[in-house]
Amino acid sequence: MLTILTTVLLLSINACCTKKYCISSDEIHEIEFYNFPHANLDTIVLISYVKNSNFTTAIDSSTTQANKTGNYSTVYTKNKIITTYDYKIKFLSTSQVFALTGFEIEKQGCNACFPYRPESDYYNILSAYQVNGQRQTGNRIRIYQ
């Protein structure tokens, strides 16, 4: 009887969890560009480097283009952004280069599960990063011109 009550209690507590999808820093596939002429974003090369290698040890690269999304343009990356790497973003049409470094990650709870929060409910969130040495905060990568 105690086992049945315990099971019912655990199921009802788990049913109280707010089930929402939380975007982890391990799942970043897009970069937002603000105040750029869309024509400048037609061919973009994203190159990943070993962190703190001063951009001398390349790991991978891919080519993409931006899509207009409201008041900004979005680039969807072929591979996810790995926050333990450094990146260079090159615009082929203008030769502009942006360096992404210094990713800062923090652990947050995803869902509201009163009165307890299971360990599986925590995820890593992007809290800050640097664009050309300037610290930016937020959980989305945004580059401004």
Solvent accessible surface area in square Angstrom, and as a share of the most:
residue,aa,sasa,rsa
1,M,170,0.76
2,L,138,0.69
3,T,103,0.60
4,I,110,0.56
5,L,101,0.50
6,T,63,0.37
7,T,66,0.38
8,V,87,0.50
9,L,104,0.52
10,L,101,0.50
11,L,116,0.58
12,S,54,0.35
13,I,31,0.16
14,N,64,0.33
15,A,83,0.65
16,C,90,0.54
17,C,11,0.07
18,T,71,0.41
19,K,148,0.63
20,K,117,0.50
21,Y,170,0.65
22,C,22,0.13
23,I,100,0.51
24,S,12,0.08
25,S,3,0.02
26,D,72,0.37
27,E,75,0.33
28,I,13,0.07
29,H,81,0.36
30,E,51,0.23
31,I,2,0.01
32,E,3,0.01
33,F,2,0.01
34,Y,31,0.12
35,N,109,0.56
36,F,16,0.07
37,P,71,0.45
38,H,83,0.37
39,A,77,0.59
40,N,30,0.16
41,L,1,0.00
42,D,76,0.39
43,T,42,0.25
44,I,1,0.01
45,V,24,0.14
46,L,14,0.07
47,I,24,0.12
48,S,8,0.05
49,Y,19,0.07
50,V,68,0.39
51,K,82,0.35
52,N,130,0.67
53,S,24,0.15
54,N,126,0.64
55,F,49,0.20
56,T,105,0.61
57,T,67,0.39
58,A,64,0.50
59,I,77,0.39
60,D,68,0.35
61,S,61,0.39
62,S,18,0.12
63,T,89,0.52
64,T,32,0.18
65,Q,108,0.48
66,A,7,0.05
67,N,71,0.36
68,K,124,0.53
69,T,53,0.31
70,G,68,0.66
71,N,120,0.62
72,Y,49,0.19
73,S,3,0.02
74,T,2,0.01
75,V,2,0.01
76,Y,111,0.42
77,T,12,0.07
78,K,149,0.63
79,N,69,0.35
80,K,89,0.38
81,I,1,0.00
82,I,63,0.32
83,T,19,0.11
84,T,90,0.53
85,Y,56,0.21
86,D,9,0.05
87,Y,8,0.03
88,K,50,0.21
89,I,1,0.01
90,K,68,0.29
91,F,0,0.00
92,L,105,0.52
93,S,66,0.43
94,T,56,0.33
95,S,90,0.58
96,Q,60,0.27
97,V,65,0.37
98,F,16,0.07
99,A,18,0.14
100,L,0,0.00
101,T,28,0.16
102,G,26,0.25
103,F,15,0.06
104,E,71,0.32
105,I,66,0.34
106,E,81,0.36
107,K,125,0.53
108,Q,71,0.32
109,G,29,0.27
110,C,18,0.11
111,N,23,0.12
112,A,61,0.47
113,C,12,0.07
114,F,169,0.70
115,P,85,0.54
116,Y,87,0.33
117,R,89,0.32
118,P,41,0.26
119,E,132,0.59
120,S,107,0.69
121,D,13,0.07
122,Y,81,0.31
123,Y,41,0.15
124,N,51,0.26
125,I,19,0.10
126,L,3,0.02
127,S,32,0.20
128,A,0,0.00
129,Y,3,0.01
130,Q,61,0.27
131,V,14,0.08
132,N,79,0.41
133,G,51,0.49
134,Q,123,0.55
135,R,139,0.51
136,Q,51,0.23
137,T,98,0.57
138,G,30,0.29
139,N,81,0.42
140,R,93,0.34
141,I,1,0.00
142,R,83,0.30
143,I,1,0.01
144,Y,112,0.43
145,Q,114,0.51
